């Protein structure tokens, strides 16, 4: 009967992950992170967690007992991380500026509404004031026209309302009528001029606001584009190349 073998010989030797396997796992993780798309803006809210994941993947690779990390790789890895962090900082600033544009856009849209309301109020104010003045002058003209017709129809006599008195009365009434008509025409023209001036000022002010709104809308549209996608993809590609270069200088390992 055979004697049982010793425990050290019975236990199977634990399998060691090869450098090729850890490299493949690392490269796949980096490619996945490089292609990762963030859900919604502001996209900078995802930067920190994404960077932590990248650093964790690199740390797991470097801590593997089958990987021999050298100084060249460490320096390149740190350079790439520093450049990535700096680029993220720039993107955060750009996003912050765009977020300010969102607030300014809302303010300008509100100002656009206020401008319309203000113009409508001033138009009503001018119209109300002019309408009263025009109505009064129109009534005066109508009364003078009626008075002129009445004077023209008055009979004259040698001892009563003479022809001379009638002529003078008619001339005076006609003069008053022409004056009232001139005043009415002047008020109407002034009203038109005030309306045109108010409208021109309104259009100019509104156009400036509209142009600013259009400019801000173009800027705000950029918020919907994740500019970090290319940055992150390129960074992960650079890490992949650095790892590939490191592995080229190392002998392959077997299980």
C-alpha positions as CSV (number, residue, x, y, z in Angstrom):
1,X,0.0,0.0,0.0
2,X,1.4,3.4,-1.0
3,X,2.0,5.9,1.7
4,X,0.0,9.2,1.2
5,X,2.0,11.9,-0.3
6,X,2.9,15.0,1.7
7,X,0.6,18.0,1.8
8,X,3.0,20.1,-0.2
9,X,2.9,17.6,-3.1
10,X,-0.9,17.1,-2.9
11,X,-1.8,20.7,-3.2
12,X,-1.6,22.0,-6.7
13,X,0.7,24.9,-7.3
14,X,-1.3,28.1,-7.6
15,X,-1.4,29.5,-11.1
16,X,0.5,32.8,-11.6
17,X,-1.0,35.3,-14.0
18,X,1.5,36.0,-16.8
19,X,2.6,39.5,-17.8
20,X,0.8,39.0,-21.2
21,X,-2.5,38.2,-19.4
22,X,-2.2,41.2,-17.0
23,X,-1.2,43.4,-20.0
24,X,-4.2,42.2,-22.0
25,X,-6.6,42.9,-19.1
26,X,-5.0,46.4,-18.6
27,X,-5.2,47.3,-22.3
28,X,-8.8,46.2,-22.5
29,X,-9.7,48.3,-19.5
30,X,-7.9,51.3,-20.9
31,X,-9.6,51.0,-24.2
32,X,-13.0,50.7,-22.5
33,X,-12.2,53.9,-20.5
34,X,-11.0,55.6,-23.6
35,X,-14.3,55.0,-25.3
36,X,-16.5,55.7,-22.3
37,X,-19.1,58.4,-22.9
38,X,-20.4,60.6,-20.2
39,X,-24.2,60.8,-19.8
40,X,-25.1,64.5,-19.5
41,X,-23.5,67.9,-19.0
42,X,-21.8,69.3,-17.1
43,X,-19.3,66.6,-18.2
44,X,-16.7,67.7,-15.7
45,X,-18.7,66.1,-12.9
46,X,-17.4,62.7,-14.2
47,X,-13.7,63.7,-14.5
48,X,-12.5,62.7,-11.0
49,X,-14.2,59.3,-10.9
50,X,-12.9,58.5,-14.4
51,X,-9.4,59.5,-13.5
52,X,-9.5,57.4,-10.4
53,X,-10.5,54.4,-12.5
54,X,-7.5,55.0,-14.9
55,X,-5.1,55.3,-12.0
56,X,-6.5,52.1,-10.5
57,X,-6.0,50.2,-13.7
58,X,-2.4,51.4,-14.0
59,X,-1.7,50.7,-10.4
60,X,-3.0,47.1,-10.7
61,X,-0.8,46.6,-13.8
62,X,2.3,48.0,-12.1
63,X,1.7,46.0,-8.9
64,X,1.6,42.7,-10.7
65,X,4.5,40.5,-9.7
66,X,5.1,39.4,-13.3
67,X,5.5,43.0,-14.6
68,X,8.9,44.7,-14.3
69,X,8.2,48.4,-14.3
70,X,11.2,50.6,-15.2
71,X,12.0,54.2,-14.6
72,X,11.2,55.1,-18.3
73,X,7.7,53.8,-18.0
74,X,7.1,55.5,-14.6
75,X,8.2,58.8,-15.9
76,X,6.1,58.5,-19.1
77,X,3.0,57.4,-17.0
78,X,3.4,60.4,-14.7
79,X,3.9,62.8,-17.6
80,X,0.7,61.5,-19.2
81,X,-1.3,61.7,-16.0
82,X,-0.1,65.3,-15.3
83,X,-1.0,66.4,-18.9
84,X,-4.4,64.7,-18.5
85,X,-5.1,66.5,-15.2
86,X,-4.0,69.8,-16.7
87,X,-6.3,69.3,-19.7
88,X,-9.2,68.4,-17.4
89,X,-8.5,71.7,-15.5
90,X,-8.8,73.6,-18.8
91,X,-12.0,71.9,-19.7
92,X,-13.5,72.7,-16.3
93,X,-12.7,76.4,-16.9
94,X,-14.3,76.3,-20.3
95,X,-17.4,74.6,-19.0
96,X,-17.6,77.1,-16.1
97,X,-17.5,79.9,-18.7
98,X,-20.2,78.2,-20.7
99,X,-22.4,77.8,-17.6
100,X,-22.1,81.6,-17.1
101,X,-23.3,82.0,-20.7
102,X,-26.4,79.9,-19.8
103,X,-27.2,82.5,-17.0
104,X,-26.5,85.4,-19.3
105,X,-28.7,83.8,-22.0
106,X,-31.6,83.6,-19.6
107,X,-31.1,87.2,-18.5
108,X,-31.1,88.4,-22.1
109,X,-34.2,86.4,-23.0
110,X,-35.9,88.0,-20.0
111,X,-34.6,91.4,-21.2
112,X,-36.1,90.7,-24.6
113,X,-39.5,90.2,-23.1
114,X,-39.1,93.3,-20.9
115,X,-38.2,95.4,-24.0
116,X,-41.4,94.3,-25.7
117,X,-43.5,95.1,-22.7
118,X,-41.8,98.5,-22.2
119,X,-42.3,99.3,-25.9
120,X,-46.0,98.4,-25.7
121,X,-46.5,100.4,-22.5
122,X,-44.9,103.5,-24.0
123,X,-46.8,103.1,-27.2
124,X,-50.1,103.0,-25.3
125,X,-49.0,106.0,-23.2
126,X,-48.1,108.1,-26.3
127,X,-51.3,107.0,-28.0
128,X,-53.5,107.8,-25.0
129,X,-52.0,111.3,-24.6
130,X,-52.2,112.1,-28.3
131,X,-55.7,110.7,-28.7
132,X,-57.1,113.1,-26.0
133,X,-55.3,116.0,-27.7
134,X,-56.4,115.0,-31.2
135,X,-60.0,114.5,-30.1
136,X,-60.1,117.9,-28.5
137,X,-58.6,119.6,-31.5
138,X,-60.9,117.6,-33.9
139,X,-63.9,118.7,-31.9
140,X,-62.7,122.3,-32.0
141,X,-62.3,122.1,-35.8
142,X,-65.8,120.7,-36.1
143,X,-67.2,123.4,-33.9
144,X,-65.5,126.1,-35.9
145,X,-66.6,124.6,-39.2
146,X,-70.1,124.6,-37.9
147,X,-69.7,128.2,-36.7
148,X,-68.4,129.2,-40.1
149,X,-71.4,127.7,-41.8
150,X,-73.7,129.4,-39.3
151,X,-72.0,132.8,-39.9
152,X,-72.2,132.3,-43.7
153,X,-75.9,131.7,-43.3
154,X,-76.6,134.7,-41.1
155,X,-78.7,137.5,-42.7
156,X,-77.4,141.0,-42.7
157,X,-79.2,144.4,-42.4
158,X,-78.2,148.0,-42.6
159,X,-78.9,148.7,-38.9
160,X,-78.3,145.3,-37.4
161,X,-75.7,142.6,-38.4
162,X,-74.1,144.4,-41.3
163,X,-72.2,142.9,-44.2
164,X,-69.0,144.3,-42.8
165,X,-69.6,142.7,-39.4
166,X,-70.5,139.5,-41.1
167,X,-67.4,139.6,-43.2
168,X,-65.2,140.3,-40.2
169,X,-66.9,137.5,-38.2
170,X,-66.5,135.1,-41.1
171,X,-62.8,136.0,-41.5
172,X,-62.2,135.6,-37.8
173,X,-63.9,132.3,-37.7
174,X,-62.1,131.1,-40.8
175,X,-58.7,132.2,-39.4
176,X,-59.5,130.3,-36.1
177,X,-60.5,127.3,-38.1
178,X,-57.3,127.3,-40.2
179,X,-55.3,127.7,-37.0
180,X,-57.1,124.8,-35.4
181,X,-56.6,122.6,-38.5
182,X,-52.9,123.5,-38.5
183,X,-52.6,122.7,-34.9
184,X,-54.4,119.4,-35.4
185,X,-52.1,118.5,-38.3
186,X,-49.1,119.5,-36.2
187,X,-50.2,117.2,-33.4
188,X,-50.9,114.3,-35.7
189,X,-47.4,114.7,-37.4
190,X,-45.7,115.0,-34.0
191,X,-47.6,111.9,-32.9
192,X,-46.3,110.0,-35.9
193,X,-42.8,111.3,-35.4
194,X,-42.8,110.2,-31.7
195,X,-44.1,106.8,-32.7
196,X,-41.4,106.4,-35.3
197,X,-38.7,107.5,-32.9
198,X,-39.9,105.1,-30.2
199,X,-40.2,102.3,-32.7
200,X,-36.7,102.9,-34.1
201,X,-35.2,103.0,-30.6
202,X,-37.1,99.8,-29.7
203,X,-35.9,98.0,-32.9
204,X,-32.2,99.0,-32.3
205,X,-32.3,98.0,-28.7
206,X,-34.1,94.7,-29.5
207,X,-31.6,93.9,-32.3
208,X,-28.6,94.3,-30.0
209,X,-30.3,91.9,-27.5
210,X,-31.2,89.4,-30.3
211,X,-27.7,89.3,-31.6
212,X,-26.3,88.7,-28.1
213,X,-28.9,85.9,-27.6
214,X,-27.9,84.3,-30.9
215,X,-24.3,84.5,-29.9
216,X,-24.9,83.0,-26.5
217,X,-27.1,80.2,-27.9
218,X,-24.2,79.1,-30.1
219,X,-21.9,79.1,-27.0
220,X,-24.4,77.2,-24.9
221,X,-24.8,74.5,-27.6
222,X,-21.1,73.6,-26.9
223,X,-22.3,72.4,-23.4
224,X,-23.9,69.5,-25.2
225,X,-20.6,68.4,-26.7
226,X,-18.3,66.4,-24.5
227,X,-14.9,67.8,-25.4
228,X,-13.2,65.5,-23.0
229,X,-14.0,62.5,-25.1
230,X,-11.1,63.0,-27.5
231,X,-8.8,64.0,-24.7
232,X,-9.6,60.8,-22.7
233,X,-9.4,58.6,-25.8
234,X,-6.0,60.0,-26.8
235,X,-4.7,59.7,-23.2
236,X,-5.7,56.1,-23.0
237,X,-4.1,55.4,-26.3
238,X,-0.9,56.9,-25.0
239,X,-1.0,54.7,-21.9
240,X,-1.5,51.7,-24.1
241,X,1.5,52.6,-26.2
242,X,3.6,53.1,-23.1
243,X,2.6,49.7,-21.8
244,X,3.3,48.1,-25.2
245,X,6.8,49.7,-25.2
246,X,7.4,48.4,-21.7
247,X,6.4,44.9,-22.6
248,X,8.6,44.9,-25.6
249,X,11.7,45.2,-23.4
250,X,10.6,42.3,-21.2
251,X,10.8,38.6,-21.8
252,X,7.4,36.8,-22.0
253,X,6.3,34.6,-19.1
254,X,4.5,31.3,-19.1
255,X,1.9,30.0,-16.7
